[in-house]
Amino acid sequence: MYDNVIAQKIAKQYNQQPLTDFASVKPETDIETLNLNWRESDLPEYKRTKHVHRLHPYLGKFIPQLVEIFLRKYKPTLVYDPFAGSGTTLVEANALGIDSVGTDISIFNVLLSRVKTADYNIPLLEREIHDILRRLDAYKSKFSKDQKVNKLFLTKSEYIQKWFAPNAQKELLCYSRLIKDYTYQDLLKVILSRSARSARLVTHYDLDFPKEPQTKPYQCYKHQRTCQPVEEAYKFLSRYTIDTLDRVKEFSKIKTKAKVIVNHADSREVELPMGIDMVFTSPPYIGLIDYHEQHKYAYELLGLKNNEKREIGPAKNGQSQQAKQDYIKGINDVFLHTRKFMTPKGLALIVVNDKYGLYKAEDAGFKEIGRVERHVNRRTGRRGGAFYESILIWQKI
Ligand SMILES: C[S@@+](CC[C@H](N)C(=O)[O-])C[C@H]1O[C@@H](n2cnc3c(N)ncnc32)[C@H](O)[C@@H]1O
């Protein structure tokens, strides 16, 4: 039903060119004219994952251009994302010189947002990320020969023992112990975590939801050949060191002095600054993703505190009637709380898939003043694999 209504609404836009000149969006742009049904060729992956947006994989983020369009349209002075996730809203706000605040319940996501939006002394950063790699390399040659060195990098974590080959374990644990010697510890933690994700004993075709470790050679659907389980982490640490540096440098060229605050808290009760004139966010989709679980390797390696009980709408709660009721209450509580810090008539733009009709502005202290719908994943010119999303435009009442 939801899909059909949207498909009809955007049918006319289908054969027209979607918006790609994002800087052309102005306050006077009519939202009814926005065509956001990008095909892969209109908005290729490298643009959607530009600069720091690809510092670390994260399931369930929205594309930065979506944020940019609405920030250009509404020109807020203080934008807030109560479900900040990997920090897309905050990065885009900063690039446009707009102050921003984000909140997330997962400490790993907060770390990622802070790393993306921090200021760096690039020459110092460059020295540090090469130095830690050089030191790891020096230790690496001693792993098999020196039992004393070997013992330094053992772990009690059953997860690490289960999901990493012995050599990869040592390399990751060694890198993680060295981090404390540097200024940019959080950034090094992100490189470590990204490398750990790639170095897990998983098949190349199931990086997101692996069930059991892959310890033997296997027929790989992604590469159409026999692939070997990963035995080391060093090659990923080395690759992501270079990639991270490039991305941070690229963003530093457009980074502005606008302020970014990232709270690690439950957005139903977090203390916020007054004067928020726009919220831009995508709440968790109900029953789809466990946001702590997706970065379990990072929680284990970095010893991060798990707050998953406070996640709204996690996959493990499913999509039952009870789960839906709890979800709606959770989302409404976030907006009822947030509106206390908003300017009169402040706006909340919420990116959702609303097939269950769960989002009711009035129950959260807002009224709906507009909606923009779009077809997601329009990889080809055809309509196959339809998945739609709505950008709800609410105003505080
Ligand atoms: C759909 S994701 C947001 C993704 C984000 N738009 C991005 O581009 O990265 C939803 C986020 O809500 C967070 N979350 C869930 N329950 C929360 C709560 N009670 N308070 C704050 N954040 C919460 C999750 O940890 C997750 O990062």
The ligand as a MOL file (V3000), in Angstrom:
LIG
                    3D

  0  0  0     0  0            999 V3000
M  V30 BEGIN CTAB
M  V30 COUNTS 27 29 0 0 0
M  V30 BEGIN ATOM
M  V30 1 C 19.2690 4.6520 11.3560 0
M  V30 2 S 20.5940 4.8980 12.4700 0 CHG=1
M  V30 3 C 21.1170 6.5590 12.1020 0
M  V30 4 C 22.0980 6.6160 10.9920 0
M  V30 5 C 22.5720 8.0020 10.6490 0
M  V30 6 N 21.5380 8.7730 9.9950 0
M  V30 7 C 23.8020 7.9280 9.7410 0
M  V30 8 O 23.7720 8.4210 8.6170 0
M  V30 9 O 24.8010 7.3470 10.1560 0 CHG=-1
M  V30 10 C 19.8260 5.0070 14.0360 0
M  V30 11 C 20.7470 5.2600 15.2190 0
M  V30 12 O 19.9350 5.4440 16.3750 0
M  V30 13 C 20.6900 5.0220 17.5030 0
M  V30 14 N 19.7770 4.8470 18.6560 0
M  V30 15 C 18.9100 3.8410 18.8930 0
M  V30 16 N 18.2620 4.0560 20.0620 0
M  V30 17 C 18.7260 5.2360 20.5620 0
M  V30 18 C 18.4410 5.9900 21.7430 0
M  V30 19 N 17.5480 5.5840 22.6600 0
M  V30 20 N 19.1050 7.1760 21.9230 0
M  V30 21 C 20.0230 7.5930 21.0170 0
M  V30 22 N 20.3280 6.9040 19.8960 0
M  V30 23 C 19.6910 5.7380 19.6660 0
M  V30 24 C 21.3920 3.7610 17.0230 0
M  V30 25 O 22.5080 3.4650 17.8290 0
M  V30 26 C 21.7350 4.1440 15.5720 0
M  V30 27 O 23.0560 4.6090 15.4970 0
M  V30 END ATOM
M  V30 BEGIN BOND
M  V30 1 1 1 2
M  V30 2 1 2 3
M  V30 3 1 2 10
M  V30 4 1 3 4
M  V30 5 1 4 5
M  V30 6 1 5 6
M  V30 7 1 5 7
M  V30 8 2 7 8
M  V30 9 1 7 9
M  V30 10 1 10 11
M  V30 11 1 11 12
M  V30 12 1 11 26
M  V30 13 1 12 13
M  V30 14 1 13 14
M  V30 15 1 13 24
M  V30 16 1 14 15
M  V30 17 1 14 23
M  V30 18 2 15 16
M  V30 19 1 16 17
M  V30 20 1 17 18
M  V30 21 2 17 23
M  V30 22 1 18 19
M  V30 23 2 18 20
M  V30 24 1 20 21
M  V30 25 2 21 22
M  V30 26 1 22 23
M  V30 27 1 24 25
M  V30 28 1 24 26
M  V30 29 1 26 27
M  V30 END BOND
M  V30 END CTAB
M  END
